[in-house]
Amino acid sequence: MRRELILTFVLLLTVFLAPAVGEEAAEGPGKLLGDESDGSRAHPTHVLPLFPENEDGEKGEQITPDADLVLPFSTKYTCGECHTYDVIKQGWHFNAVDSNAVPGRLGQPWIYFDGKLGIQIPLSYRAWPGTYQPADFGMTEFRFTQVFGRHMPGGGPGEVTATDVDDIGRQFVAGKLEINCLTCHNGHHGQDQGGVNGYAIHVSVRQNFRWAATASCEFAQVKGSASAMTDTYDPYMPMGDEQEPTVIYQPEAFNADGEVLLDIRREVPNQRCYYCHSNVYHTEGHGESEKWSTDEDVHLKSGLTCVDCHRNGMKHDIIRGYSQESRVSDNPLAATSSCEGCHVPEGSGVPEAARLGAPVPQHLGLPVVHFEKLTCTACHSGPWPSEQAVYSKTSRAHRLGTPNVNKAEKALPHVLSPVFALEAGTVVDDPNEPALHSGKIAPHKAVWPAFWATLAEDKVTPVALDVVEKALKKVFEELESPADGSWTPIPTEKIGEALNVLAEAVEEKVAYVAGGTLYRLDEDGAMVEEADHPAAAAYMWPLAHNVRPAAQSLGIRYCTDCHATDGPFFFGKVAVDSPVVSDTPRTVEQVAFQDIGRFGAWAFAASFVFRPWFKIVAIGSAALIGIVLLLYGLKALGAVARVLAEQNQ
């Protein structure tokens, strides 16, 4: 009997534990084949079967080029065979919509602009002070993706399930914009991001979200446009319409097993980064946007690649490279991948100087206060400062690298640089906590916001874009827009008229923000201007590239590179950008962004005018004192000699 009870207990224990043991054995360590390296630096070969997403939103049957229904491949289910997709989507390029993601240092926003309506507004899903949530501006994730997805590697807002009534049907037709691994990791020269049939066109023009990754690669072609289809169109039941999206794979790209050789690069090529991260500085006399007339970043010309500094693991928590990053990032290399981390590492307990061949700077004769008050980039990065901050362009703001780009210097949005200001703050986990500031001056790019808003006490909230378009289109239709794509000049009286019209449309107190000023209506309906309103302050984000070599750094010639009474570092002009017509355009001096008194900065700079004379007087005085001391010394020596001579006698 006792034996039977023991056997029964063992049997029951086995039954209860078997599922748990089996589940653990099936899951193993919880990682897929490509989630963790075995340490080899050899380049892995990617000969892979391609898988689509099926009509149920799950992994479909393997793709063959001669199937009855040829579907675009899904990176989620193709690359996800070996790499955990849900881990990758936590990365910096994809996690902006994740409320749990730490915002980090203020960065470049997405800028929506409409020169005719006087709109230039910085948007971001991250909790960066000075930017606005797209939802507050009336932009759903689907619409945001269509406008800005041209320079997004997919994921993020592109994968959020639509809830807006107008978007639900469109998303079913267009699909979701998955993370496009090929955007960064495809080493083949045929990867097409910005061509006339490339990724950007399929996202922002044709609304082919589901097909965009396939359209961008070298072994497939996508024809047709989801934007031409009605909301009732079913992409899994094609109608034979010549406008519907269709995929044509190159048959020779598939081997006998139906697999495709992908030129996947673990170390992302620089050219892939450049598509989203190029900059143009319209500095007078420097060739403007002509690449042959400007120098590349000194690190890249020395043989480094972008990802030598901007590293990440499978989580894709890419290092941004600023000095405070280790306080908000889990990436173990964050602390050692800033300027100081490579050039002057400290505290690790082992010699780490000259990482990646980085020279150890000497800064002979440079007062220590410079390291307390300035970032490395203040002297070494961006365009050489001039009398006025210049118009700048970025890939993301001005859709560089895509068809029909407006190449005019003053094409919107208007981004100005360099602006030498206190370093933009680092936002921690809690958006209600104040941003961390280094207290150092750094070069920035800046954009002056312009948008229509509602007022509730001191809170300024953007009015939804579609409401503004509907309410103000007729108010501004007679205004003439310039050919260069700059602002349509808006007379002040038109601002007042527009505010009255908008107030009726939204039935709330309204305002217009532009050029550092907030325009509102008083109780009598007359327009009031509030200059230097906090909501109208310029939004700034630090710039780091291009890095200039030491011989081209500020101060290399003399202290007056910065410390002159007209030196651009302190006294250069920053235009206050606005579509509102003004007889006297406003400018602000750089020192206004540095928390430094203007008179103190000017007085200190003025002292350098007389410093050469101070040196001459000091050297002359020292020489005179030396001669006097020498004469008295000789007299004293003679007196001592006489005394000694008398004693000997």
C-alpha positions, 0 to 999 in steps of 0.5 A, a space after each residue: 500500500 505504501 509503495 502504491 502511494 509513493 508511485 501515485 505521488 511520483 506520477 502526479 508530480 510528473 504530470 504537474 511538472 512536465 508542462 513546466 519542464 517541457 516549456 523551459 526546454 522548448 524556450 531554452 535561454 529565450 534567445 534566437 540564433 542571431 540574438 547573441 554573437 558567438 564572438 567570431 568577427 567573421 561575416 555571417 552569410 544570409 541565405 534566407 527564405 522570405 516570408 510574408 505576413 498573411 491575411 490574419 496578421 501572422 507568418 505566411 507561407 514561404 514566398 516563391 516568385 511564381 506563386 498565384 499571389 505574390 506578396 511582399 516579404 515581411 521583415 518581422 517574419 523573415 528576419 524574425 526567424 533568427 532575431 527577436 523582433 520584439 527586442 529590436 523594436 525597443 531600439 532608439 530608432 523605433 521606441 519613440 511611441 513607447 511611453 516607457 522609453 527614456 527620452 534622453 537629451 533633447 534631439 532633432 524633432 520632426 518639423 511640420 510646416 506650411 508656409 501658406 498657413 504660417 506653420 512651422 512646429 516641432 513635433 516629437 513623441 518623446 517628452 522633450 520640452 519645446 516639442 509637441 505631441 503629434 496627437 495634440 496637433 491632430 496627427 494620428 500615427 498613420 498620418 504621421 507615418 505617411 508624412 515623415 516615414 520617408 526618413 524613418 526605418 519603419 516601426 514606431 508609429 508605423 506599427 501602431 494599430 489605427 483607432 481613428 475611423 478614417 485611418 482604420 480602413 486605410 491601414 488595412 489597405 496600406 498595411 503597417 510600416 514594419 521595421 525595415 532592417 534593410 534600410 541600415 543593414 543592406 550592403 548592396 548598392 541596389 538598396 533604394 531609399 530615396 529614388 523615384 521608385 524607392 522606399 520614401 516614395 512608397 511610404 509618403 506618396 503611394 501609401 505602400 507601407 506593407 510593400 515599402 521594404 520589398 520595394 527598397 531592396 535590389 531583387 524586387 520591384 513594386 508597382 501600383 499604389 495603395 493610395 489609389 485603392 478604396 478602403 474596401 480593397 483587400 490586398 489578399 484578394 487582388 482584382 487585376 486593377 493596374 493601379 493596385 500594388 503588385 510585387 515582381 521578384 527577380 527569379 534569378 535571385 532565388 536558389 533551388 530551395 527558394 532562398 535569397 542571398 542578402 548582403 547583410 552587414 552587421 556594421 552599418 555602412 556610412 552611406 546608410 546613415 547618411 540618408 537620414 543624417 546629412 546636413 547642409 550649412 548654407 554658409 556664404 562663399 563655401 559652396 553651400 550644398 555642393 559635397 565636393 566643396 565641403 569636408 567630411 567629418 574628420 573621424 570618417 576621413 581618418 577611417 572610422 565609421 559611424 557605428 564605431 562610435 554609435 554602437 548598439 547590441 541586439 536591443 538596438 539601444 544605439 549610443 548617441 554620444 553625449 557626456 551625460 548619456 550613461 545616466 539614462 542609458 543601459 548601454 554599457 559603452 555609453 560612458 566611454 563613447 562620448 568625446 571625453 570617453 575616447 580622447 581622455 578616458 578616466 576612472 576605468 582602472 585600465 589604460 584606455 587612452 587613444 581608443 580607436 586611434 583617438 589622439 590624447 589632446 594636450 590643450 597647452 596653455 588653455 585655461 581650465 575654465 574652458 573645460 568647465 564652461 564649454 563642451 568639446 563640440 563648442 570648439 570642434 564641431 559644426 560650421 565655423 561661426 560667422 556674423 550671423 547664424 546660417 540657414 541649415 538643412 537636415 535630411 529629416 527636416 528637408 527630405 534630402 535625398 528624395 525626388 523634387 527636393 527644394 534646393 533653395 537656401 530659404 526653403 522651409 523649415 527654417 533651421 538656423 545654426 550654429 547657435 551657441 547656447 547652454 546645452 540642451 537638457 537630458 530628460 530622465 524617466 519621469 517627464 515631470 522631473 526637470 531636465 538634467 543640464 550640464 551647464 556647458 555651452 554647446 553649438 545647436 541647431 534652432 527652429 522658431 516655432 510658428 503655429 495656431 493655438 488655444 489658450 487656457 490660462 497659461 497653457 498653449 496647445 496647438 490647434 489640430 491641423 485639419 481645423 486650421 486648414 479648414 478655418 484659415 484657408 480662405 483668410 490667406 488665399 490671396 497672399 502670394 507665396 514666394 518661389 523659393 519655398 520660404 514663408 508667405 509673408 503675413 501682414 499683422 492685420 491678417 493675423 488679427 483677422 485669422 484669430 477672429 475666424 479661428 476663435 469662432 471655429 474652435 469656440 475657445 480663446 486662441 493665439 498665434 505663436 511666431 517669431 518669439 511672440 504670442 499674438 492673442 485677442 483681448 476682451 474687446 477682440 483687439 490683437 495683443 502682442 506678447 514678446 518673448 513668450 515662453 511658448 514662442 521660444 526657439 527649440 534647440 538641439 545640440 549638433 555634433 557633426 561635422 567635427 573639425 580637426 584640432 588645427 581648425 578649432 576655435 581659438 587655434 589662432 588666438 583667444 580673439 576667435 571667441 573673445 573679441 568685441 564683435 566675436 560671433 561666439 558671443 555677439 553673432 546674430 541669430 535671426 528671429 524667424 517669423 512669417 509675420 511682416 515686420 519693418 525691422 526684422 529682429 535678431 538676438 545675440 548669441 550671448 542671450 542663450 548662454 546665461 551670461 551678462 552681455 556687458 560682462 562678456 563685452 568687457 572681458 572681450 575688450 580687455 583682449 584689445 589691450 592685452 598685447 600692450 599689457 604684455 609689453 608693459 609687463 615684460 618691460 617692467 620686469 626687465 627694468 626691475 631685473 636691471 635694478 636688482 642686478 645693479 643693486 646686486 652688483 653693488 652688494 657684491 662689491 660691498 661684501 668683497 671690500 669687507 672680506 678684503 679688509 678682514 684679510 688685511 
